[in-house]
Amino acid sequence: MSESTRVVVTGMGVVTPNANGTEAFAQALREGVSGIRHIPLLAELEFACQVAGVPQGVDEIAERYFAPDELRAMNSGHRFGCIAAVDAWTDAGYERPDPDDDSALDWEVGAILGTGIGGLDTTGERLVPMVDAGRVRRLGSTIVEQVMGSGVSARVAGLLALGNQVTSNSSACSTGTEAIIEGYHRIRSGRAKRMLCGGTEGASQYIWGGFDSMRVLSRKHNDEPEKASRPMSASAGGFVPGSGAGVLHLESLESAQGRGARIHAEILGGAINCGGHRSGGSMTAPNQLGVRRCIRQAIEDAGIEPGEIDAISGHLTATGADPREVGSWAQALERSPESLPPITSTKSMIGHGLGAAGAIESVACILMLEGGFVHPSLNCEDVHPEIEAYAGSIPHTVRVMPKLKTIIKAGFGFGDVNTCAVFRRWDD
């Protein structure tokens, strides 16, 4: 294989605050179902933001998927990520290997599964308190694998006998999309045949506390959780913390067709860059020149023209960066307010999943391509005045688009890091 190798998506798995599994997630997206809930613990801890997006019913799923000894070694981020990875694997048509079967090891298959914060929940709940209490010997033998950054990818490697590159990336809110792009390039260059790629983030007050202290979280809708996440809205007051996981099973087209696999979509191209904390960029704000450059580079890598983009899945977090992001999309795609494609924010339904966000939203992109629709962006009927000219491009209810062919997905993270991927509907 060479750099001209085409890369397709043959499996998907997702764990989100408003649905688990791709079928339920697709339905929730169509219906605009919010997964944002009031979290009593955050109120007890006197967080300013007392709502969050937390997947439901995960423990029951995990008990069906994993043995008791495996579960004891998993924190919430591991559980979300491992469930999504197993679902992507089986969706691609593969059975889970027997853990005692040494012959199951496949040197052509790997994983890049990232996380923005990692095992901070385990660190806060167990590691620090027990060390400070002089109870080091009671920590248990799995504590390191739960707190290390690569814990989730290492766990998935063992579950599925992966022998190629297995690693966990971490690039703040760009993590999930970056993992997919890195896996795409690995397959395209012939270094792997198949890759599981995506991101996961646990649900914990220890993960969210720092953001609450920065006053970047939503604080005005604690009594109406479903209204709290308001991307592109004039009344947006910060993002809602979220959690969950999304994983794509990527494969060379040659491999997929050779085994008669079902193909969900094709990845046409992607780009990754950093704004260097210049021209308005900083640790917490994107350099819009870098944003536009990343979008254009992704389109160039995809080998298409800006006019071929049919829909935009933005980063769009419900912060002050939203209006600037919309303007950058318009400039990068060379579109006027009247011709900007539909632009939507999945975060309006599930909150901001941090390292998992881009991966979950990539699954949403592919489901929209397969279903011929663009999901609504909730809670922005009062469109921000700076982007009022683009109001016609923001869907408030599901927008049916049977000719939807190409979606572009971006993630812009803390550290002024940018990612952008282009997905195309698969058509034999």
C-alpha positions, 0 to 999 in steps of 0.5 A: 500500500502507498499514500494513495491507499483509500481508507474507509470506516467499517465499524463504529462504537459510541457511548454518549450522554443521550444514547449508547450504541450507534442505532440509538445515537442516530435516533437521538440525533435526529430527534434532538434529544438532550443528554444533559442532566443535573448532577447532585454531587456537583451541587453538594460540592458547590460547583457553579456548574451543576449539570453535565453529560454522563452516559447512562446504563454503562455499568450494566453494559460493562458487566455483560462485556467484561469479566469481573477482573477486567472491570476491577481494572477499569475506571469510567473512561476505560469502561466507556472507551472499551465498550465503544472499541468492542462495539466498533470491532464487532460492527466491523464483522469481527468476533472478540478473540479468546483471551487464551488464544495466542494465535489471535494476535494480529500484527496488522491491526492497532489502536490510537485511543486518546483522552484529554484528562486521563485517569484523574478520577482514579487519582482523585478518588483513590491514589492521592487520598490513600497515599496521603493516608499512608495506605500505599500498600492497599492501592492494589495492583491495577492502580498504575494502569488506571491512571497512566495516559495510555491505559485505555489503548493498552486495555483494548489491545489486550481485549482484542489482541492488537499487535500493531501500534497501540498508543493514546494521544492527548491534545485536549479537545482535539484528541478524538479527531486527531486520533482518527486522522493519525490512524488514517495516515497510518493505514494510508502509508501502509504501516497498518491494515486496520486501526481502532481510533477515537477518544474517551473521557471519564465522568468525574468532579475531579476532571471538571473542577478545574474548568469550573474554577476557570468560569468557562462552564455554563452556570445559568441553567442548573435548574433546566439542564437541557437548556444549558448547552447553547452553542452559537447562542447570544445567551451562551454562558459557557460549555457543559462538561460531558463524557463518553467515548467514540471509536471508529474501525478504520481499514484500507479499502483493499482490505474491506473489499477483500473480505466483503465488509460493510463500509459506512463511509470513507475518510477523504483527508485530514489535517493537524496544526497549531496556531503557536499562541500567536495572532490572538491564539493562546493556551485557551483560545485559537489563533483563527489563522491556524483554524482556517489553515487547518480547514483548508489543509484538510480539504486539500488533503482530501483532494476536493474543492471547498464548494464540495462540502455539504455540511459542517460539524463544528467544534462550537462549545458555547463560549465566546469562540463560537462566532469567530469559529463560524466566521473562520468556516465561512472564510476557509470554505469561501462561502458567503452567509447565504451559501454557508453549508448547514453548521451544527454542534453535537455538543448542544445535546451531549455537552463537551466530551473533552478528549472524546468530543471529536471522536463522538462527533465523528461518529455523528457525522458518519451517521448523518451521511448514512441517514441523509440528515443534519441533526439540530443544534439545540438552544440557539434560537437567539443566534449570536448577533455576530453571526446572525447573517449565518442564521439560515445555516443553523438547523434548529430541527433535523434537516433532511438532506438525501443528497448529503455527500461530504461532511467536514469535522473539526476540533480546536483544543486548549493549547491552540491545537487544531484538527480537521477531517473530511468524511464522504458517504460511501457509494459503491 
